[in-house]
Amino acid sequence: MSFKPSNSVADISEEQKQQISDLPEGLDMDERDRDLLNRQRELEELDSNTKVNWEMIKKLTVCGVAFLNDAYDMFAINIVAMILGFVYYHDAAGSAQNTVPKKWDTLIKIA
């Protein structure tokens, strides 16, 4: 259901008239409040009709594991890059000692 502002009662559909008449009496509600109340009713209807099934649990589990893995990778890769610098570039000269070259460091972090 889409909301379009109207100045005339004749422009309101029968469904909207029914929903407006279902509102509690004595409330001072503007169009925005009515729209929010209708949205809440639609969401409650969706929630009452939705059942948790095995497919939904599998999808949530896969998404959760992927999110955790990606977050762990973003934090752990910085430590891995430093360790690689100490292991493979310990004999470099000057300020480059114990650090991975910048282009390789970026490539490691992107991968």
ZITA-V214761 format. One record per helix or strand. SS is the DSSP state (H for helix, E for strand). FROM is the first residue (numbers start at 1). TO is the last residue. If there is no record, write none. Layout:
ss=[SS/SS]
from=[FROM/FROM]
to=[TO/TO]
This chain:
ss=[H/H/H/H/H/H]
from=[9/14/31/54/94/102]
to=[11/21/49/88/96/110]
